[in-house]
Amino acid sequence: MLHQAVAAFAEVGDRANEAMTLHNLALALQRVQRWEEANEADARADALLTGLRDG
């Protein structure tokens, strides 16, 4: 479900909600000990937020 939300926000260009959803996805992945995927999701969220801040 969160993967679909990330894709939907990306499709419409809503970077803030895409980043927030990626962070929530990372938290969910951490709960099930999928560490590598969680780190990747958080890194994507950080990149989006940096782009919003610097944009």
Secondary structure, DSSP 8 states (H G I E B T S, - for coil): -HHHHHHHHHHHT-HHHHHHHHHHHHHHHHHTT-HHHHHHHHHHHHHHHHHHHH-
